[in-house]
Amino acid sequence: MEDSNKAEYFANKLCLAIGQSNLSISEIAKRSGLPTNIIINWQQEKVFPKLSSLVKLAKVFNKNVSWFINE
């Protein structure tokens, strides 16, 4: 999968997780320890997260990292 496709797929899964959780971006940032602007960049498909960031994010949503990246 190309980087742009990976970012798009991840962004879609992130938006789904956010919608299911009813958490705000600032609350996700607080719980994960990740900067708000990074989470917004992920939503906007600007960048694909590093594995360490994915692990933190997955914990917030109580999901496996693979849920965010595997088709």
C-alpha positions as CSV (number, residue, x, y, z in Angstrom):
1,M,0.0,0.0,0.0
2,E,1.3,3.4,-0.9
3,D,2.0,6.0,1.8
4,S,-0.9,8.2,0.7
5,N,-3.2,5.2,0.8
6,K,-2.0,4.2,4.2
7,A,-2.6,7.7,5.5
8,E,-6.1,7.7,4.0
9,Y,-7.0,4.3,5.4
10,F,-5.6,5.2,8.9
11,A,-7.5,8.5,8.8
12,N,-10.8,6.8,8.1
13,K,-10.2,4.3,10.9
14,L,-9.2,7.1,13.3
15,C,-12.4,9.0,12.5
16,L,-14.5,5.9,13.0
17,A,-12.8,5.3,16.4
18,I,-13.4,8.9,17.4
19,G,-17.0,8.7,16.4
20,Q,-17.5,5.5,18.3
21,S,-15.8,6.9,21.5
22,N,-17.5,10.3,21.6
23,L,-14.2,11.7,22.8
24,S,-12.9,15.1,21.7
25,I,-9.6,15.6,20.0
26,S,-8.3,17.4,23.1
27,E,-9.4,14.5,25.3
28,I,-7.8,12.0,23.0
29,A,-4.6,14.0,23.1
30,K,-4.7,14.2,26.9
31,R,-5.3,10.5,27.3
32,S,-2.7,9.5,24.8
33,G,0.0,12.1,25.6
34,L,0.1,13.0,22.0
35,P,-0.1,16.6,20.7
36,T,-3.5,17.7,19.4
37,N,-2.0,19.0,16.2
38,I,-0.6,15.6,15.3
39,I,-3.9,13.9,15.8
40,I,-5.5,16.6,13.5
41,N,-2.8,16.0,10.9
42,W,-3.6,12.3,11.0
43,Q,-7.3,13.0,10.5
44,Q,-6.4,15.2,7.5
45,E,-4.3,12.5,6.0
46,K,-1.2,14.7,6.1
47,V,1.1,12.1,7.8
48,F,1.0,8.5,8.9
49,P,1.8,7.9,12.6
50,K,4.9,6.2,14.0
51,L,4.4,2.9,15.6
52,S,5.0,4.3,19.1
53,S,2.2,6.8,18.5
54,L,-0.1,4.1,17.2
55,V,0.4,2.1,20.3
56,K,-0.6,5.1,22.5
57,L,-3.6,5.8,20.3
58,A,-4.8,2.2,20.3
59,K,-4.8,2.2,24.1
60,V,-7.1,5.2,24.3
61,F,-9.6,3.4,22.1
62,N,-9.0,0.0,23.6
63,K,-8.2,-1.4,20.1
64,N,-5.3,-3.3,18.6
65,V,-2.8,-1.4,16.5
66,S,-3.7,-3.7,13.6
67,W,-7.3,-2.4,13.7
68,F,-6.0,1.0,12.5
69,I,-3.7,-0.2,9.8
70,N,-4.8,-3.5,8.3
71,E,-7.5,-3.7,5.6
